[in-house]
Amino acid sequence: MSDMSDTPNESASNSCMAHQLVDGHVIDPQTARDVGHFRKALRQELYAKRKAVPLVQRQNTSAALAEMLNTHIGDPRDKIIAAYWPIRGEPDLRNWMAEMHVKGAILALPTMPAKHQPLEFHRWTPESEMKMGHFHIPIPQVADPLDPDLVIVPLLGVDQDQYRLGNGGGYYDRTLARRPNAQTIGIGAQFCQIKTIFPQAWDIRLNTILLAP
C-alpha cells in the first residue's frame, strides 16, 4: 500500500504510473509536493500556537469539548466509541472516556498494526493494562478489535469544508476510507480553524466538527 503522507515518495517514471498512486488514487506529483510543503508549514504554525496555550486553558478546552461531546452523542449506552490517547498537547479526553465507560459505552483506542497501514480500534476500559505502541503512544495490552459507531478524531487544523489537518502520517484518512459507516467527530481548539488544506483525493471529510475556546 502506498503511503498517504503529505509528501508521496518520488521514484523514476514507469509505464504503469504506479509511483503516482496514493492509496489507489492517481495523483499529480507536483501538486502533491506543493500541497505537502504548504501543509508542512501550516502544521508547524499550528503546533506553535498549541504549544503557546497555557496548561490551564488546555484543560478548560478539554473539559468544554467533553461537554459538547455529551450533548452531541446523547445516551452512549452500547455505542462503540473510538477515542484516542492524547499526544503533543491534543485535547485530553481520558476522564471523559472513563465516564462514558461508566455510562455504558464501549470504548476503543486506535492501534497501528504496521506503519503506513490502516488503524485498528481495540477495546479499552479504565482497568485496561497498556503497552507502548508505534510512535510511543500507549495502546491496550490485549488486542480486542472493535468496529466503532463513532470515531473521535483530534484536530491540529480543520478547514471550512471539514477536512482535517493532522500530524501528517495519513493514518486517519487511510482508516476512515475503509470505515464509511462510522460517524466521525473532529475535536479541537478554536484556533484550529483554517480556510483550506487544499484537500486531495485521499482526504476524508469529517461528519461533525466540535471546537472549544
Salt bridges, closest charged atoms under 4 A:
ASP3 OD1 - HIS116 ND1 3.57
ASP3 OD1 - ARG174 NH2 3.48
ASP6 OD1 - ARG39 NH1 3.21
ASP6 OD2 - ARG43 NH2 2.36
GLU10 OE1 - ARG33 NH1 3.71
ASP23 OD1 - ARG178 NH2 2.82
GLU45 OE2 - LYS49 NZ 3.91
ASP75 OD2 - ARG77 NH2 2.58
ASP92 OD2 - ARG94 NH2 2.73
GLU120 OE1 - HIS122 NE2 2.86
ASP144 OD2 - ARG123 NE 2.79
ASP147 OD1 - ARG179 NH1 2.88
ASP203 OD2 - ARG39 NH2 2.65
